[in-house]
Amino acid sequence: MKNIFGEPLESCCTNPKTGFYRDGFCRTNQEDNGKHVVCAIVTAEFLEFSRRQGNDLSTPRPEYLFPGLQPGDKWCLCALRWKEAFEAGCAPKVVLEATDERALEYIDINNLILHALKNI
């Protein structure tokens, strides 16, 4: 598993446990239609944007091992949802070291760097 810099992928978050596999890593496979590869720190603005797009990330869904998110939580977001939020001006910050290299199939690396949690 590699991040967008070609280095070993770091864990995004284990509390709440995130990722398609719920192992803390933003990694994917063929079964993951959403490509949950962007490690982001969600904001109230992003959560509202996602809810308006039909994906309520704030409401717990225990049947999917989903705790519901609050602003400040780290979460593996779908690449295309992050890109939509970027285009709408409400993309959350990104943890680049924990964002899978496959994100680059959908998102320009410069846009991810612009939204880095820390400057590189």
WOBELSUL-V926393 format. One record per residue. RES is the residue in three letters. SS is DSSP state (A for helix, B for strand, O for the rest). PSI is psi as a letter, one per 40 degrees, with the letter a starting at -180 (* if undefined). NEAR is the number of other ideal C-beta (glycine too) atoms within 10 Angstrom. Layout:
# WOBELSUL-V926393
res={RES;RES}
ss={SS;SS}
psi={PSI;PSI}
near={NEAR;NEAR}
This chain:
# WOBELSUL-V926393
res={MET;LYS;ASN;ILE;PHE;GLY;GLU;PRO;LEU;GLU;SER;CYS;CYS;THR;ASN;PRO;LYS;THR;GLY;PHE;TYR;ARG;ASP;GLY;PHE;CYS;ARG;THR;ASN;GLN;GLU;ASP;ASN;GLY;LYS;HIS;VAL;VAL;CYS;ALA;ILE;VAL;THR;ALA;GLU;PHE;LEU;GLU;PHE;SER;ARG;ARG;GLN;GLY;ASN;ASP;LEU;SER;THR;PRO;ARG;PRO;GLU;TYR;LEU;PHE;PRO;GLY;LEU;GLN;PRO;GLY;ASP;LYS;TRP;CYS;LEU;CYS;ALA;LEU;ARG;TRP;LYS;GLU;ALA;PHE;GLU;ALA;GLY;CYS;ALA;PRO;LYS;VAL;VAL;LEU;GLU;ALA;THR;ASP;GLU;ARG;ALA;LEU;GLU;TYR;ILE;ASP;ILE;ASN;ASN;LEU;ILE;LEU;HIS;ALA;LEU;LYS;ASN;ILE}
ss={O;B;B;O;O;O;O;B;O;O;O;O;O;B;O;O;B;O;O;O;O;O;O;O;O;O;O;O;O;O;O;O;O;O;O;B;B;B;B;B;B;O;O;A;A;A;A;A;A;A;A;A;O;O;O;O;O;O;O;O;B;A;A;A;O;B;O;O;O;O;O;O;O;B;B;B;B;B;A;A;A;A;A;A;A;A;A;O;O;O;O;O;B;B;O;A;A;A;O;B;A;A;A;A;A;O;O;O;A;A;A;A;A;A;O;B;O;O;O;O}
psi={h;i;a;e;e;e;i;h;h;i;i;d;i;e;g;i;h;i;i;d;e;f;e;e;i;g;i;i;a;d;e;g;d;e;g;g;e;h;h;i;h;i;i;d;d;d;d;d;d;d;d;d;e;e;g;h;e;d;h;i;g;d;e;e;f;h;e;h;i;i;h;e;i;i;i;h;i;h;d;d;d;d;d;d;d;d;d;e;f;f;h;i;i;i;h;d;e;e;h;i;d;e;d;e;e;d;h;h;d;d;d;d;d;d;f;i;d;i;i;*}
near={12;12;20;22;13;7;11;9;20;16;16;28;20;13;9;17;14;27;23;19;15;14;13;20;23;33;20;22;9;5;6;16;9;14;22;25;31;32;32;28;18;21;17;12;15;24;22;14;20;23;13;10;12;6;13;14;20;15;10;12;11;8;6;8;10;16;16;14;20;12;13;9;20;24;23;28;30;21;23;13;22;27;19;15;23;18;10;13;8;16;25;25;16;25;20;22;19;25;29;25;17;21;27;14;10;15;22;12;14;7;14;21;13;11;18;14;16;8;5;8}
